[in-house]
Amino acid sequence: MDQIFLVGLLAAAFRLATPVLFAALGEAVSQRAGVLNVGIEGMMLVGAFTGAWGAVVTGSPWLGLLAAIAAGIAMAAIHALVCLYYRVDQIVAGIALTVLGLGLSGFGYRLTFGSGSGGVRIPTFEKLDFGALGQVPVLGPVLFQHHAMVYAVLVIALAQWWFMARTGWGLAIRAVGEDPAAAHASGLGVLRTRTACLLWGGAMAGAGGAYLSIAEIGNFVEDMVAGRGFIAIACVVYGRWNSIGVLFATLFFGAADAAQIRLQALNPDIPYQFFVMLPYVLAVGALVFLSRRSRLPAALAQPFVPPR
């Protein structure tokens, strides 16, 4: 029974970590470039609705995913315009984006899925079939019984780590986030670089939201992201802006979330709300202790005004 519990916990950790990992990877790049995006929650909500709606309209979850990515990019473009070019406070703009995403996704849901009397069938991703590998004890359920998006985000995490650490473009992004004035003096387009990083973050947040609606749950529910966007920001700090570190931080949160679900079943006499809050309490606690030793990008959340 202990082995079954552990295998189920590890398998669920990968599934539950995936939407947070998508959003956190995009946020890590944005913050490396000096832009703090606290509007991830709203972007994920819009991505979740657009992904579900796109999958229903086209009949394809892949096209729904593309629609969610496009929606996330559109939300990020608003954030870039307001923060980078009009120099509105990034935290205030991010909170506004979160509220906007909550309203847009809820309004869109009521116009489409919510207007019908019956449930709408949403085309979803099927779990990949690895044949005999999926039947291997322990490793099979943990590693080889997931949706394609789970493996995609793991590949993206590794590719993004290599891109940021081993390429000239990654060096340019880090330079813009550390000293934008010096980066500008060396010929780098600071606003252009930050805009590109924000758009990448929006695309990843949209994909993370789409995972919830067209892979994990197979439905759209208002406010279904349930704080995962804010957890993604915390995971960026835990991972110290390193994609591999972010990967392990999100897996920790996924394991905590999976554990609280199982603890609810094992302790029916305890109010379930107590277990639901545990992953978030762990996230806040870890953030308090780890943030003391974390070195933020020097120019994070600081506006840049190009010299004339």
N, C-alpha and C positions, 0 to 999 in steps of 0.2 A: 504493500500500500504506500510506503514511503517513496519507493521508486516511481510509482504511478503519479503520485502527487508532484514530485520533483520534475518529471518529464513534462507533465501538463503545465506546470508553472513556467518552465523555460520556454516551451513552445508559445505560450500565451505572451510571454515577455517580448518576443520578437514581433508578434502581431500588434500588441498594444503600444509598443515603442515606435512603430513605423510612422504614424502621422506626426508625432512629435519630432522625430528625426528629420523628416522632410522639412518642416518649418525651421528647426534649429540649424540645419545646414545652411539654409538661405540666410538666416539671421546672422550666423557667424561671419559670412562674407560681407554682409552689410555693415556690421559693427567693425570689422577689420578695416573697412573703408572710411570709418568715422561717422556712420549714420546709425542712430538708435531707432529701431522700428518697433514700437510697442503696439502697433496696430495689427500684429499677426493674427490675433484672435478673429478680428473682423474679416481679414483676407481668407482665413481658413473657412469661416462660415459661408462666405460668398462662393468659395471653391466647392464646398460640400453641396450647396444648392445647385450651382451651375453644372457640376459634374453629374448629379442625378438627373437634372432636367435635360442636359445634353444627351445623356445615355438613353433616356426615354424617347426623345425626339428622333434621334438617329438610329436607335436600336443597337448601338455599339458602346460598350464601356470605354473603349480606347478613344473614341471621338468625344465621349463625355469627359474623359481625362484631359483631352486637349482643350475643351471648352473651359474647364476649371482652371487650367494653367493660364489661358488667355484672360480670364476674369481676374486672377491673381495679379497678373502683369498690369492690367488696367487699374486696379486698386493701388498698386505700387507706383504707377505713373502719377496718380493724384498726390501721393505722399511725396514723391520727388519734386513735383512742381511746387507744392506748398512749402516744403522744408528747405529745399536746396536753392530755389530761385526766388521765392518770396521770403525766405528765412524766418518762417514761423517756428516757434519752439517745437522741437521734435517730439517731446513727450505729449504736449497738448495735441499736436496733430495726430499722433498715434492713438490717443484715447478717442479722438473724434472719428478716426477710421474704424475703430472697434465698434462704436455705436452705429456708424453708418453701415458696416457689414451686418450687424445684428438686424437692423431695420430692413435693409435690402433683401437679405435672405428670407426673413419672415414674410415680408410683403410679396416676394416672388413665389414663395411656397403657397400662400393663400390665393394667389392669382392662378396657380397651376394645379399642383397636387391637392391642395386644401379645398379647392372649389368643387371637387367631385364627391359623390356620395360614397363611392367605394375606393378601396386601395388601388394604387397605381403600381404595376409591376415594373421595377427598375432593372434593366440588364446589368449584371454584375460580373466581375472577374471570377473565373473559376480557379481553384487551386491547381498548381502545376503538377503534372504526373511524372515523377522521376522513376517510375517502375519499382524495381527491387530496392532501390535506395530508400524509398519511403517506408519500407517494411523493416529496415534495420533496427534492432532494438535500441532504444534511447535516442540515437542520432537521427533515425528516420523521422519520428514525429517532431523533433526539435528543429531540424535543419531542412527537411525535404518535403514538408507538407504545408506550403504557404502559397499566397498569391504572388503573381509576377512582380507587383509593386514592392513587395518586401525585399526581393532580391535586387530590384532596380535601385532602391535607396541605399542598399549596402554597397553596391558598385559605385554609386554617386559619391558616397562618403569617402571611399578610397581614392577615387579620381580627383575629388576636390582637395583632399590632403596633398596629393602630388602636385596639383596645379598651384596651390597656394605656396607650397614649400620649395618647388623645384623649377618654376618657370618665371620668366621676366614679367609676365602679366601679374602673377601672384605677388612678386616683389613690388610692383607698381601699386597694387591695391594696398599693401601694407604700408608703403611710404605715404600714400594719401591719408591713411588713417592715423599715422604718427605725426607727420609734419606737413600739412597741406601747402603751406607757404613755400617750403623748400622743394616739394614735389612740383609745384607750379613753376618755380624758378628753373627747374631742370627740364622743363618742357612737357610735363605731364598735364593732361586735362583733368583737373580735380573734379569739377562738376560733372563732366562726362563719365569719369570713372565711377563716381559715387552713384550716378543715375543708373549705370549698367548694373552695379551691385545691388541696388534696390530692386530693379526689375527682376534680377535673378532670385532675390529673396521672395518677391511676390509670386513668381512662378512656382517656387518650391512650397510656399504656404498654400497656394491653390491646389497643388497636387496632394498635399497632406490632408486638406479638407475633403478632396475627392476620394481619397482612400477610405475615409470613414463611411461615406455614403454609397459608394459603388464597389467596395471590396469587403470591408469588415462587417458592416451592418446590412447593406442592401436596401437602405431606405433613408429618407431625409426627415429629420425632426428638428424643430426650431431650437436654436442654441445647443445643438448636438456636440459642438466642439468642447464645451464644458471646461474651459480654462486651460486647454492644452497649449494654446498659443502663448500664454504667460509661462507655463512650464517650459516651453521651448526656449524662452529667453533665459530662464534660470539654468537650463542645461548648457547653454553657450558659455555661461560663467563657470559652471562646473568643469566643462571641457577646456577652459582657458583658451577659447577661440581656435582650438585645434580640431579639425574634423574627426580625427580618430578619438580624441577625448570626448567630443560631443556624442559620438556613437556610443561609447560606454556609459556616458551619463544618461542618455535616453533609455538604454537597456536597463539601467538601474531603476528608472522611473517605471518602465514597463513591467519589470518584475514586482515592484511594490504594488502597482495597480492590479496585477494578476493575483498577488497574494491576498489583497483585501477582498477580492471577489470570492476567493475560496474560504477565507475566514468568516465571511458572512454565512456561508452554508454550514460551517462547523460550529458556529455559535449563534443559533437562531434567537436566543434569549436576549442578546445584546442588540440595541438599536443599530440598524444597518448604517445609519448616517455616521456613526463613530468610525466604522471601517472605511467608508468612502472618503473621509477627510484625511486618513492616515498618509497616503502618498503625497498630498499637498503639504501636510505638516512636515514630513521628511524633506520635501523640496525647500521649504522656507528655512528649516533648521540648517540644512547643508549649505544653503546660500549665505546665511549669516556667518557661518564659520569659515567657509572656503573663500568668500569674497575678500576677506582680510588679506589673504595671501595672493590674490589675483591681481595682475597688472593690466588695467584697462588700456585699450588703444589711446594714446595720449590726446588725440583730437576728437574722441568720441563725443557725439552730440554737440559739437562746436560748429557753428555756421562758418562758411568760408566765403569771403568777399574777394573776388579777383582784383588785384591791383590794376589801376588804370595806367 
